[in-house]
Amino acid sequence: MSFTHLECSRPCGAPALDPRTRHHLCRCGAPLFARYDLAALRSWTRESLRDREPTLWRYRELLPVFPGDTPISLGEGYTPLLHAPRLGAELGLSALFVKDESLNPTNSFKARGQSTAITRARALGATTVSVPTAGNAGCAMAAYAAAAGLDARVFMPRDVKRAFVEECTLLGASVELVDGLITDAGRIAAQRGAPLGWYDVSTLKEPYRLEGKKTMAFELAEQLGWRWPDVVIYPTGGGTGLIGMWKGFQELEDIGWVAPGQRPRMISVQADGCAPIVAAFADGRDTAAPVTDAHTIADGLRVPSAVGDFLMLRAIRDSGGTALSVSDEAMIDGMRRMGRLEGISAAPEGGATLAALDALVASGQVDRDELVVLFNTGGALKYLEVLSTSSVSE
Ligand SMILES: *Cc1c(COP(=O)(O)O)cnc(C)c1O
């Protein structure tokens, strides 16, 4: 194992931190990144993966564990990268793929981050973990906390879809519904938890969820024969998927598994009703202004401000990518086409990536022969009311 230390993601010059004690944000307020002895890992071979478990723990050399730690795993990661020829034909693309994250425990890619975060929380001696969430992160945390024998406290907006509340409860978490958005839930969670020493796993306010998310980059490389796609289209809220993959690209290049200089263009997709990163990208700013009155059917995209905004913007720009928003109606249309043409059960966030691709193809920003990967970050079933209310034919 090669996990060595934590450091500021900015970086602000603060000294490295010892990961054997609890840390949340850097003293400057920026997220912390886990760092590894990458030079030593140059002797780790791709062939060693051959006999490993089909979960994200197959990459354990690049995950935040120490000898003697037991990963908390429910079979997360190593999701299929599905060729989507019928959807591709509709769009005139020859190499369109969907990374289907709905097949993770609790139906979303959030399982990846909670597997690594709860593994660390338990190793650090936490007994109660808490999270403010727009939905899926709470379900995933509840599942991993249950598997680890920890108490789970979930804080979500009162108007969240019912399936999220029911699933968290089913998985043994106590749920508090909060007036407002995920940012308000975060404030209440911190108020309740700080005096009691709860371990807070808010997006990017602890360093380890990101480590689970970065394995999406590792899987892309492994599934494509150790190269990157040309374009990655990702629905972004708090930004851990995008930022995590960007970190993962760097690490695999640094250990020599993928040749440098060929990273994908990273496309961030947001909702018209909540698009802080799109606005900041268009204005050439390094950070994003908070959105007021954020609204969208895609709960995972209803994030009015994100502590990792500058990291998202940096990754999008460094990759030569872009950021765009789509309407709720276009997301639902995207869900329907993924379902009808490819048999994929997509969350609105997944549908949003297809809606974005429509726009990028129409404007010539994606070429016919490019290898494009859409991330279906969750499944449709927790969002059924979105389908039934908007489109039953009369
Ligand atoms: C949380 C979530 C997102 C956004 O995730 P980030 O990577 O944190 O921006 C997208 N889709 C779904 C289904 C989600 O639950």
The ligand as a MOL file (V3000), in Angstrom:
LIG
                    3D

  0  0  0     0  0            999 V3000
M  V30 BEGIN CTAB
M  V30 COUNTS 15 15 0 0 0
M  V30 BEGIN ATOM
M  V30 1 C -24.8100 13.2300 -6.9240 0
M  V30 2 C -25.2290 12.8930 -8.2950 0
M  V30 3 C -24.6830 13.5550 -9.4130 0
M  V30 4 C -23.6830 14.6780 -9.2990 0
M  V30 5 O -22.5060 14.2190 -8.7270 0
M  V30 6 P -21.1430 14.9660 -8.5400 0
M  V30 7 O -20.1130 14.1080 -9.1620 0
M  V30 8 O -20.9140 15.0760 -7.0880 0
M  V30 9 O -21.2110 16.2880 -9.2120 0
M  V30 10 C -25.0660 13.1100 -10.6580 0
M  V30 11 N -25.9640 12.1190 -10.8140 0
M  V30 12 C -26.5210 11.4790 -9.7770 0
M  V30 13 C -27.5290 10.4050 -10.0350 0
M  V30 14 C -26.1840 11.8400 -8.4790 0
M  V30 15 O -26.7140 11.1910 -7.4490 0
M  V30 END ATOM
M  V30 BEGIN BOND
M  V30 1 1 1 2
M  V30 2 1 2 3
M  V30 3 2 2 14
M  V30 4 1 3 4
M  V30 5 2 3 10
M  V30 6 1 4 5
M  V30 7 1 5 6
M  V30 8 2 6 7
M  V30 9 1 6 8
M  V30 10 1 6 9
M  V30 11 1 10 11
M  V30 12 2 11 12
M  V30 13 1 12 13
M  V30 14 1 12 14
M  V30 15 1 14 15
M  V30 END BOND
M  V30 END CTAB
M  END
